[in-house]
Amino acid sequence: MKFRIVPLSADHAARIRSTRKDDFGNEVVGQVATGYGPCRVSLKPFVPGQDRRLLLSHSPFEANNAFNQPGPIFIHENEVAEYSDVHRFPPEIKTDRGNFPLSLIGYSGDQRMVFSQLVGNADVDVMISQIFDDHPEIEYLHARNSEACCFICRIDREI
């Protein structure tokens, strides 16, 4: 594949768990999962009514500009391993279109949104590769939930 999936790092999540504050100084909220998430570290769905998760505000961007979109995300309350099969989109998310309707948003190197497309019934792995092939101006993509608009993961172009 011509891409690499980038989850929220385990180190970043560990800091949030230990301080109980997100990057904006907000207290994180612990709760029993009422939805499927997913966890932004493991990129695995939560088991509603069973898993405990933390709700926090997160920005997947480095620069503070008009495209910086902080918003709510969830991570497991307890430590979990980072998603490791980084050359394919997380299969539990990919195959569950009902709970995870996806959009792919493309950004240039200066963090400007230059592309957006709903995944729908397309194969997201094929679509990601095709987007990178067809759009050299895109440095990375964000996968987002099309209904909730929340950030799921970053997808880097691999050369």
C-alpha positions as CSV (number, residue, x, y, z in Angstrom):
1,M,0.0,0.0,0.0
2,K,1.0,3.6,-0.6
3,F,-0.1,4.8,2.8
4,R,0.4,4.5,6.5
5,I,-2.4,4.7,9.2
6,V,-1.4,6.9,12.1
7,P,-3.4,6.3,15.3
8,L,-3.3,8.5,18.4
9,S,0.0,7.5,20.0
10,A,0.0,5.3,23.1
11,D,2.3,7.9,24.8
12,H,-0.1,10.8,24.1
13,A,-3.0,8.7,25.5
14,A,-0.9,7.7,28.6
15,R,-0.3,11.4,29.3
16,I,-4.1,12.1,29.1
17,R,-4.9,9.2,31.3
18,S,-2.3,10.2,34.0
19,T,-3.2,14.0,34.0
20,R,-6.9,13.5,33.3
21,K,-6.8,16.6,31.1
22,D,-6.8,16.9,27.3
23,D,-4.5,19.2,25.3
24,F,-6.9,22.1,25.9
25,G,-6.9,21.8,29.7
26,N,-10.3,20.2,29.9
27,E,-11.0,17.5,32.3
28,V,-11.5,14.2,30.5
29,V,-14.8,12.3,31.2
30,G,-14.7,8.6,32.0
31,Q,-17.8,6.6,31.0
32,V,-19.1,3.3,30.0
33,A,-19.2,3.2,26.2
34,T,-22.7,3.9,24.8
35,G,-21.5,3.7,21.2
36,Y,-18.8,2.0,19.1
37,G,-16.2,4.8,19.0
38,P,-13.7,3.7,17.9
39,C,-10.7,4.0,20.3
40,R,-8.4,6.4,18.6
41,V,-5.3,4.5,19.8
42,S,-6.2,0.9,19.0
43,L,-8.7,1.9,16.2
44,K,-10.9,-0.9,17.5
45,P,-14.6,-0.4,18.2
46,F,-15.8,-0.2,21.8
47,V,-18.2,-2.8,23.2
48,P,-21.2,-0.7,24.3
49,G,-22.3,-1.2,27.9
50,Q,-19.0,-3.0,28.6
51,D,-15.9,-1.0,27.7
52,R,-14.9,2.1,29.7
53,R,-13.7,5.0,27.7
54,L,-12.4,8.6,28.1
55,L,-14.0,11.5,26.3
56,L,-11.6,14.3,25.4
57,S,-11.1,17.2,23.0
58,H,-8.4,16.6,20.4
59,S,-7.0,18.4,17.4
60,P,-5.3,16.3,14.8
61,F,-3.4,19.3,13.4
62,E,-0.1,20.9,14.3
63,A,-0.7,24.4,13.0
64,N,-3.3,26.8,14.4
65,N,-5.2,28.0,11.4
66,A,-8.7,28.1,9.9
67,F,-8.6,24.3,9.2
68,N,-7.7,23.3,12.7
69,Q,-10.7,21.3,13.8
70,P,-10.6,20.3,17.5
71,G,-13.4,18.0,18.5
72,P,-14.4,15.1,20.7
73,I,-12.8,11.7,20.5
74,F,-12.7,8.6,22.7
75,I,-9.8,6.4,23.9
76,H,-9.9,3.4,26.1
77,E,-9.8,4.2,29.8
78,N,-7.1,1.6,30.3
79,E,-3.9,1.2,28.3
80,V,-4.2,-0.4,24.9
81,A,-1.8,-1.2,22.1
82,E,-1.5,1.2,19.2
83,Y,-3.0,0.0,15.9
84,S,-0.2,-1.8,14.3
85,D,-1.4,-3.1,10.9
86,V,-0.6,0.4,9.5
87,H,-0.7,-0.5,5.8
88,R,-4.4,-1.2,5.7
89,F,-7.4,0.6,7.1
90,P,-8.7,-0.9,10.3
91,P,-10.9,-3.9,9.2
92,E,-13.4,-3.5,12.0
93,I,-14.1,0.0,11.0
94,K,-13.9,-0.7,7.2
95,T,-16.5,-3.5,7.3
96,D,-19.0,-1.8,9.6
97,R,-20.4,0.9,7.4
98,G,-23.5,1.2,9.5
99,N,-21.6,2.3,12.6
100,F,-18.7,3.9,10.8
101,P,-19.8,5.9,7.7
102,L,-16.5,7.4,6.4
103,S,-15.3,10.5,4.8
104,L,-11.7,11.1,3.6
105,I,-10.4,14.7,3.8
106,G,-7.1,15.6,2.1
107,Y,-4.7,18.2,3.3
108,S,-1.7,19.9,1.7
109,G,1.6,20.2,3.4
110,D,0.6,23.6,4.8
111,Q,-2.5,22.1,6.4
112,R,-5.0,23.4,3.8
113,M,-8.0,21.2,3.0
114,V,-7.8,20.4,-0.7
115,F,-10.0,17.3,-1.0
116,S,-13.1,15.7,0.5
117,Q,-15.0,12.5,-0.5
118,L,-17.5,10.2,1.1
119,V,-16.3,6.6,1.1
120,G,-19.8,5.0,0.8
121,N,-19.6,1.5,-0.5
122,A,-16.1,1.8,-2.0
123,D,-13.2,-0.1,-0.7
124,V,-11.5,2.4,1.6
125,D,-8.0,0.9,1.1
126,V,-8.3,1.1,-2.7
127,M,-9.8,4.6,-2.4
128,I,-6.9,5.9,-0.3
129,S,-4.3,4.6,-2.7
130,Q,-6.2,6.1,-5.7
131,I,-6.5,9.5,-4.0
132,F,-2.8,9.6,-3.3
133,D,-2.1,8.5,-6.9
134,D,-4.4,11.1,-8.4
135,H,-3.7,14.0,-6.1
136,P,0.0,14.8,-5.6
137,E,-1.0,18.0,-3.7
138,I,-2.4,15.8,-0.8
139,E,0.2,15.1,1.8
140,Y,-2.1,13.3,4.2
141,L,-5.7,12.4,4.8
142,H,-8.0,12.4,7.7
143,A,-10.6,9.6,8.1
144,R,-13.7,11.0,9.7
145,N,-17.1,9.7,10.7
146,S,-19.4,11.2,8.0
147,E,-22.3,11.5,10.4
148,A,-20.7,12.7,13.6
149,C,-17.8,14.5,11.7
150,C,-15.4,13.3,14.3
151,F,-11.7,12.5,13.6
152,I,-10.8,8.8,13.5
153,C,-7.2,8.7,12.3
154,R,-4.6,10.3,10.1
155,I,-3.4,8.6,6.9
156,D,0.1,9.5,5.6
157,R,1.3,9.1,2.1
158,E,4.1,6.7,1.9
159,I,6.8,7.1,-0.7
